[in-house]
Amino acid sequence: MPHDPDDKRALFQRVVDDILDQIHDGRLNPNDPLPSARKMADLYGVASMTAQRALRELQNRRITYSVAGKGTFVHPDAFDLLRGAVMQEPIADPELRARVATYLTDQQAITARYHGARTLEDKDAALHDLLRHADTHGRLIDDVIKYHADHGNYAKPPAHMLRDDAPIAEDEPPAEPPQNSTKTRRPRKPTT
């Protein structure tokens, strides 16, 4: 991306705006992966910290989400959020809707207990319960994403959601195993 000297926006904002344009134009779709901060820095000709700030800004605006060890992806609701629309269609499956409601109710109760705690021990206990609650319901978000994918709310489950034991659609080729790549460092500028 060439830098326009007349453009008064910060560099990270230019990167953010370009990604937003790609989502709006359909070049980036829900659950598409974004390049890493390093690749994004090379692609846009900015510093790595600038690319990281752009990724943080997109995530803060709920345009993207990150999966530890997998990368950053376009949020399923990004296009709707950019249009100012309502987030997702409601979940019609009563069992899944009940699981989500129970999860959120329990999470809210634990959060209220944390904020109402008067001692450090009570706060620690509530925080521990909140983390355990999230860990025990880790599969719920996968089920919600799969539900929306199955009901046409977005194209297909994200690649990081596909399991080795999951059936592969007949019109899709099998996934290629990841290539082992060697990371190379950029040469340092000589100091004078």
N, C-alpha and C positions, 0 to 999 in steps of 0.2 A: 504494500500500500504506500504510494508516494506521499510524502509529507507536503502539504500545501502551506506555504508560509503565511497565507492570508487567513487560514483556519485558526480561530482563537480557542478551539476546544483543546482540553488536555489530551495527551496522547492516549491514555488509557480509555478516555471517553470515545475517541475515534474508533478504537478497537471494539468497544462495547456497541457502538452504533452500527458498525459494519456487521457484527454478528446478529444484531437485532434485525437489520435489513435482510440478511440471509434467511432468518427464520420467517420473516414476513413474506418474502418472495418464494418460499418453499424450497430453497436450496438446502436448508437444514430442517429436518423433521423431528417430531417427538422421539426422544431416546437416541437420537444420533449422537455419536461421540464427538467431542471437540478435541482439537489437538492439545497436547500438553503445553504447559507454560513455555517451555523451551522452544518447542516447534512453533508455537504461536508468535513468540518473540522473533524468530527467524522469518516467519511468514509476513509479519507486519513491519519488520525492520525497527523494532523497539527493544528496549532492555527487558530482560527476564522479569524483573520486578514490576515493570509496567504491565506485562502480560498477566502476571499473577494478580495484580490489582484489578485488571479487567475481568478476570475469571471470578474474583471475589465479589465484584460489583454485580455481575450477572447472577451469581448465586444468592446474594442478598435480595435481589429483586425477584427471586423465584423463577428466573428464566432458565436456570440450569440447576442440576443437582450433582453431587459427587458420590462416588462409591469407592470406598477405601481399596486401594490396590487395583482398581479398574479404570478410573479416570473420571472425567466430567462429561455429562450428557445433557442434551436439551430436555427440559422438563416437559412432561406430557401435556401440561396446561399452558405452555409458553405462548402458543399462537393465540389461544383464547385470552390470556392475560394481556397480550399486546393489543388485542382488539377491544379490551375492556369488558369482555364477556364474563359470564358466570364460569366458575372453574370447570368441573366435570359434570356429566350427567349423573343423576342420582343412581345409587346402586339398587337394582330391582331385586336382586337375590336376597330374600329375607334373612337367611342364615348368615351370609357375609355382612349384611347391613347390621345385624345384631352384634356380630363380633366386633365390628368397627365401633359401634356405639358403646359397647361394654369396655373396650380398650380406652376410648376417650374419656368415659366416665371415671374409670379407675385412675387414669393418668391425672385427671383434674383433681380427684380427691387426694392423691399423693402430693401433687403440687401445692394444693391448699394447705396440707399438713406441713410441708416444708416451709412455706411462707409464714405459717402461724407458730412455728417452733420457737420456743423461748430459750432453749439451751443448745449448745453446739452439738451435744450428743443426739438430741432430737432431730436437728437439721441433718446430721450425718446419716442417721437411720432413715429419714425420709428420702435423702438423696440416694442411698443404697437401694431402697425399695423402688425408686423411680428407674434406676439403671437396670435392676433385675426385671422390672416390669417390661421395659423396652426389650431386653434380651429374650425374655420368654415369648414375646409376641413378634419376633423378627420375621416370621413367615407371613404375617398378616399383610405387610406392604406388598410382598410378592403376589399374594392372592388377589389383592385389589388391582394391581397392575395387570395381572393375567385376566381378571374379569373384564377390565376395560378393553384389553386387546381382543378378547374373544367376542365382545359385543360391538366391535367396530368403532370404538371411541378413539383409537389410533391404530396405525397400520399393523404392528406386530410387537410382541414382547421385545424389550431391549436385549441385545446380545448377551449381556452379563446375567440375564435371567434364565437363559437356556441352560438346562442341565444336561449332563451326558446321557442320562436315562430318559430324557424327554423325547417324544417322537418328533421326527423332522417332517415337515410338509413335503409332499411329493414334488412340488414345483420349485423347491429350494434345494440347491446343491448342499452337500454336507459341509460343515464348517471346516476350514483349513486349520491345522494345528498352528499355534503361534510359533513364529520363527525366532530362534535365539539370536538376538542382535547384540553386538558388542557396542557399548557406549564409548564414544570418544569425547575427549575434552577439547574445548576450543583452545587454541594456542594463546598464551598470555601475551599481552603487549609488553615489549621490552621497556624496562624502566631506565630512565636516564638520570 
